[in-house]
């Protein structure tokens, strides 16, 4: 897993990536993957994915989209107005709305938003997003490992108590308890 793990993280974050990042964070908690490398690759992959989808929106353009689906014209205009008035909020919020990263980046590409502004804000946003999700996965991995460790210890303690009880019973009574038919 450590050989291809970072490539999988990068590929997963090009599209959505939360589930992959949670798993990668959990693997980092067990030292299968390097935590800093997972964060860096996830932030880079997320940013590259947004740049690609933003570019697709710019390449396709509003005119082609409206020509293909005329009823979307009003919605695209409303979204563009929102993006013009609150660009930072739109870029940041679309990152955290599950399932909206790809369509949101395409919509940002269709808008009149400055490419430089998008690239800068998105880079910072992806770094924060990747850090939050990876650390959540790390904490989940640590918690799961501790819970499993306690449950395994509990089984051994129970087995030990059972064996000690059987030996004491045998010593005191000189026989094993009779089986009930």
Residue pairs with C-beta under 8 A, 6 or more apart in sequence:
1 27
1 32
1 33
2 32
2 33
5 24
5 27
5 32
5 33
5 38
6 33
6 37
6 38
6 41
8 20
8 24
9 17
9 20
9 21
9 24
9 33
9 38
9 41
9 42
9 45
10 41
10 42
10 44
10 45
11 45
12 19
12 20
12 21
12 45
13 20
13 21
13 41
13 42
13 45
13 46
13 49
13 130
14 45
14 46
14 48
14 49
14 52
15 49
15 101
15 102
16 98
16 99
16 101
16 102
17 42
17 45
17 46
17 49
17 133
18 98
18 133
21 38
21 42
21 130
21 133
21 134
21 137
22 133
22 136
22 137
22 140
23 137
24 33
24 38
24 42
24 134
24 137
25 35
25 38
25 133
25 134
25 135
25 136
25 137
25 138
25 139
25 140
25 141
26 137
26 138
26 140
26 141
26 144
27 33
27 38
27 141
28 34
28 35
28 38
28 134
28 137
28 138
28 141
29 35
29 137
29 138
29 139
29 140
29 141
29 142
29 145
30 141
30 145
35 134
35 138
38 134
39 130
39 131
39 134
42 130
42 133
42 134
43 123
43 126
43 127
43 129
43 130
43 131
44 126
46 95
46 101
46 126
46 129
46 130
47 122
47 123
47 126
49 101
49 102
49 105
50 101
50 105
50 122
50 126
51 119
51 122
53 101
53 102
53 105
53 106
53 109
54 105
54 106
54 108
54 109
54 115
54 118
54 122
55 109
56 106
56 109
57 105
57 106
57 107
57 108
57 109
57 110
57 111
58 109
58 110
58 115
59 109
60 106
60 109
60 110
61 110
62 76
62 80
62 110
65 72
65 76
65 110
66 72
66 73
66 76
76 107
76 110
79 107
79 110
79 111
80 110
80 111
80 112
82 90
83 90
83 107
83 108
83 111
83 112
83 113
84 111
84 112
84 113
87 113
87 117
87 118
87 121
88 121
90 104
90 108
91 108
91 118
91 121
91 122
91 125
92 121
92 125
94 100
94 101
94 104
94 105
94 108
95 101
95 104
95 125
95 126
95 129
96 129
97 104
108 118
166 176
169 176
169 177
170 176
